[in-house]
Amino acid sequence: MNLTLEFAQQHISARINNNPTLGKLFHQIFGVINFGDFAGVLQFKKLVKQVPMPAQAKILDLGTGDGTYAMNLAQDQPKSRIYALDIDSRRILSLRMTLEKHSITNVSTYCQKVETTLLSELDFVFAIDVFDHMLPEEMPFESVYQRMSSGGHFLVKVPNKEQRAVLPKSRLQKHRMNIAGEYLDKGFDLDGLKNRFIAEGFEIVHASYTDGYLSSIAREISFFGKSKGAFARLLSIPLVQGLGMLDKLVHSGTWGNSIQVIGRKK
């Protein structure tokens, strides 16, 4: 896949829509401005390469939010059908308007829980940083399994239950709440997430940590740069993106602030 987050952000960013010339210049220089989005798409591209899919795949973006991943997949796989689902009606309405405005026709939107849909025979389902906002009993593993085709793959990425920071925790309390989610203390470690997949009937095909110490430093720098204003944030972008890319190259894989598991329906 040749996923480029810049494609979606050119359509969903209010600042870029309001200032298209300046926005285009920023993207030519920096690419993705938000470090969380930048790090997320780097890891997503790496993970998706491990998921075999037919040319006309049926793909569910579970908890699509602003539709970043759904729109990127729609561009990368024009013959596939992408289903973008979220329970936030405002986000779905905004996404529908964006899809219509830019004539993106292979994305269907759903403002409902997956349990209430008639979706079936899905080849790939993914939930990126979604389940950390849900209690374990609310996570729709069973519903996803029922709606997948035999051999279909399910990717879940969430913050690790054990979060580590480089700067003092007292200075990062607000930042850690932003990235961790309010239910983090009730979340998973890697073994726990793997066991949940297995208990629901999935076969584990991948399990790993991501977002090591270099990414942690980058997030902290990005957070403080943002808190100091737009100019400070822009100055920090090359540094934090460089740290994020380096982290993907040197991360040992023995620990990380995020965990991800891919399961296959038997």
C-alpha positions, 0 to 999 in steps of 0.5 A, a space after each residue: 500500500 502507498 498510504 499518504 496521510 497528507 491526502 486526507 488531511 488536505 481535505 479534513 483540516 479546517 485550517 488548510 481549507 481556510 488557507 489553501 495556499 499556506 496549507 499546501 506550502 506547509 504540507 510540501 515542507 512538513 507533510 503531516 503537522 500533528 505528530 500523533 497522526 504522523 506516528 500513527 500512519 507510519 505504524 499503520 502502513 507497516 502493519 497493513 503490509 502484513 494483511 493479505 487482501 483481495 483486490 476488491 476487499 471489504 474493509 471496516 474502519 471501526 471508530 473512524 473519527 475524521 476518516 483519515 485512514 478510510 480516505 487514504 485506503 479509498 485512494 490507495 485501493 479504488 476497487 475496494 469498498 471502505 466502511 467508515 463507522 463511528 458513533 459520533 454523529 458530528 464526525 460522520 456528518 463532517 466526513 460525509 460532507 468531505 466525501 461528497 465534496 471531493 467525489 470519493 465514492 468507495 467509502 460508505 459511512 455508518 453512524 451506529 455501533 457495529 452490532 447493529 449493522 448488516 455488514 458481512 464478509 469483511 476482509 479487514 477490520 481495524 480499530 486504531 486507538 479506539 478501544 482505549 475509550 471503551 470498557 473491556 465488556 464494550 469492545 465488539 470483538 464478537 460482533 467483528 468476528 461474526 461479520 468477517 469472512 473466513 481468513 479475514 484479519 482484525 487489527 487493534 492498536 491501543 495504548 499500553 496499560 503501562 505508560 512511560 514518560 521521559 519528562 517528569 510525570 507531574 509535568 505531563 499529567 494533562 498530556 498523558 491523559 490526552 494520549 492515554 484515554 480515561 480507561 487506560 487503567 482498565 486497559 490491556 498489556 500485550 499479553 492481555 490483548 493477545 489473550 482477548 483475541 484468542 478467547 474470541 476465536 482469532 488466531 494471532 498473526 502479529 503482536 508487538 509494541 510500538 512508540 518507544 522512548 524516542 517517540 515518547 520524547 517526540 510526543 512530549 516535545 510536540 505537546 510543549 511546542 503546541 502549548 507555546 503557540 503556533 510558531 513554536 509548534 512549527 519549529 518543533 515539527 522537523 525534530 519530532 518527525 525525525 525522532 518518530 522515524 528514528 524510533 521505528 528503525 531502532 525500537 527494540 520491540 521489548 516495550 512501547 507506549 502502544 501495543 498492536 495485535 492482528 488476529 485472523 479468523 480461522 
